[in-house]
Amino acid sequence: MQLSFELEYHGWLDIKAAAQENEFLIPATFMSDVIYDCIQRVSSLIEGASGTVIVIQAEPGEYRIRIKRIEGSCTFEIYEFEDNNFCSEEIEQGNRVSYGRKPFVMQ
């Protein structure tokens, strides 16, 4: 999965998540420090964690990207929570909007 970030002029951050043929755009707000959170979560994978969840706030709603390391590969799932910010629901209660699997390569 490739994550790319584009700062919009009005203070939003467009996050494009691309894996295989799938591409998904997440319109993130700065209700949390999403850039720092993404770096911290990906760093935990590089340091050996078996999985992580990146939480991204939108208005309204929330997205979560779940990444799991499985035998040299990573699975990526993006879940959408439409009207809940900072929600406490389990990730599976969200609507899975994207899925992918890629080799885990550190560059």
N, C-alpha and C positions, 0 to 999 in steps of 0.2 A: 504494500500500500504506500502510496506517495501522498503526503499532506503538503499542500501549498497554501500560503497565506497572502491575502491582498487587502491592505488597509483601504477602506472606503473613505471618501472625503467627509462624511458626516459622523465618523467615529465608530463605525461598525467594522468588523473584520470578516471578510469572506474566506472560509476555509473550504478548499476543494480536496476531497478525499477520492483518490483514484486507485482502483485495484482491478487488474485484468481489463475487461471491457466496461466495467462499472465505473461511473463517475457520479459523485454526489456533492452538492453544494450546501454548506451549513452557514447561515448568516449569524455569526456570533456577535454578542454584545460584550461590553467590558464590565459586566456586573461581577465578574471574577477575572482574575489574571490568566486568561486562557493561554497566552503564549508561554508563560512560565509553567503552567500546569502541563502543557503538552511536552515541553522539554523535560520536566521532572519525570513524567510517566514513561517516556521513551528511554530516558537514561536508566530507569529501573530495569527495563528489559535488557539493555546492554550490560548491566551489572549482574545479570543472571536471574532476574525474577521470571517466574513461569507465566505470568500474565499481569495485565493492568487494565484499568478503565479510565479513559479521559472523559471528563464531564465538561460540556460546553453549554453555556447559557445563551438562549435566544430570547426574543420578545415577540410573542409569548412562547414559552416552552423551553425545552432542554433537549440536548442530544447527548448520547453517550457512545463512545467508541470503545468496544471491548477487544483487546488484543491478547491472544493466547499463543505461547510458544509450544509447538508440538514437533518433536524430532527434526530439528533443522528448518522448520517452516513456521509461519505465523498465520493464524486465522484472524480476520478482522470482521467485526460486526458493528453496524451503526444502528442504534435504536433512537427513536423519536418519542418524546413525551410532549404532546401537543400544547397543553395549557398549564403545565406545572414548571415553575422555576424552583430550583433547589429542592426538588421532590425527594421523598424518602422511599419511593416505590422500588421494588426489586427490578433489576434490569430487564428480566423477561416479561415484565408487565408493559413494557414499551412496545412500540410498533417497529419491528426490524425492517429497515428501509434499504440496507445494503449488506453484502457479504462478499468476502474474498479470501483467498489463501495465496501466500507468496513465500518463497524461500527467505529465511532470516539471514540477512547479510549486513554486517557492520562495515560502514565506509567512513 
